[in-house]
């Protein structure tokens, strides 16, 4: 799970940090 979030964060960080928050909220 942490790996998935980290991978997504890397891609999201480049495009837009908002994506990381959406993934975190969706996971919780």
Helices and strands as residue ranges (DSSP letters): H 2-15, H 18-27
